[in-house]
Amino acid sequence: MGLIEIVVLALIQGFTEFLPISSSGHLILPSQLLGWQDQGQAFDIAVHVGTLFAVLIYFRKDVVQILSAWFKSCAGKGHTAESKLGWYIILATIPAGLVAGLAKDFIEANTRGAAVIATTTIVFGLALWYADIKAKENKNIFDIKWKAALLIGIAQAVALIPGTSRSGITITAGLLLGLDKKSAARFSFLMSIPVIGGLGLVMIIKLILDNTGVDWYALILGTALSFVSAYTCIFLFLKFIERMGMLPFVIYRLILGFALFVLIGLGYISA
């Protein structure tokens, strides 16, 4: 990978991971639109790890409080709102873990095309719009119960299909379940930690054990750039989400999805 490719793809990942517009879809598109060689799953995971560091540092106080309360609950010292939230985050992680373990290769081989991305971009963009206008927003993050956590976790599993948007579909689910926008986004970001962390750990082990050459320069630089851009994105998104709502992201998704179908129809990119 060239320097320009590394920079562009890492910034795309950082700025889109926590916006409801699909980072995985955007990472696949440059290879289609610009004729770049597909960066591969190793680079995708590396820039996801950069976003993991961003969310860990941004929510460091929340993470420490949740972990502390969770360990105390494991030791039989009773439950608090924070310990319950920790258990719900774990529960919400299970569906994506199961799907990734059972169907990762199939998803990787069959869903990285532009037609799939265009379809999921539009369909789940409309779902986000529906959730935004129908949301009651009468619950905060500590009002989440195990059934709601599981449903949001199932939504996260669907996001393994490129173009869906992990943050987009989990925020959609959270809004439909009554969470206010900031709580839906916060839970979405927190539940990304074990998912991205697990995928990153598996890929790092795989790369270390792999006998083929690994472009560590590209992976390290991509991780650093995605970290900086993701941290900036989290800060701005949470600051302005209650003012602007989800409509700007819905409009963007619809424009992008239909533009992709036009490009496919004209033969500029392959389906």
Disulfide bonds with the S-S distance in Angstrom:
none
